[in-house]
Amino acid sequence: MEEKKIEKFKKERERLNQIVLKYGGTNIKRFYSIDSQVYRPGVLPAKTKELLGLVASLVLRCDDCVRYHIIRCHQEGVKQAELEEALAIGLVVGGSITIPHLRRAFEVWDK
């Protein structure tokens, strides 16, 4: 995946989130707030939380979520070996059905 594609993904995600927040009521906005707050550093560092989000996203087979968490892992300074171990856990938990998503995760990381 080219860097342009990553930037395009980030812009599109932000644009769509703005539409959701424009029309979404209190409950949707509360959920968005919780989602934002839970990834902030706490007892667990943000880096660890992003790896957890990545594994959960891989197991749930959400390519947009995987892409987002790969980008965030890179921003939080995750090392390639850490990423590989986390994705291996996701593969074991999720099974072979996660392989297409694993491929795309490594493709995003590669760029």
C-alpha positions, 0 to 999 in steps of 0.5 A: 500500500502506497503512502498516498493510500494510507493518507487517503484512508486517514482523510476518508475515515475522518470525513466519515466520522464527521458525518457520523458525529453530525447526525449521531445522537448522544449515545453514538457520541458517548461511544465515540468518546469512550473509544477515544478515551480507552486508548489513552495512556493509563496503567497500560501504555498507549502502545500496548493498547494499540497492539490489543486493538490490533489483535482484536480487530484481526480476530474480528476481521475488520480491515478498516480497524486493522489498518487504523491500528497498524497506523497507530502502532507505527505512530506509537513506536511499535517495533516490527518484532512486537507487531509480528508477535501480536499478529501471531497471537491474533492468527492463533486466536482467530484461526486461518480465516484471519489470514487475508486480514493478516496479509493486508495488515503486513501490507500496511506495515510495509508502507 
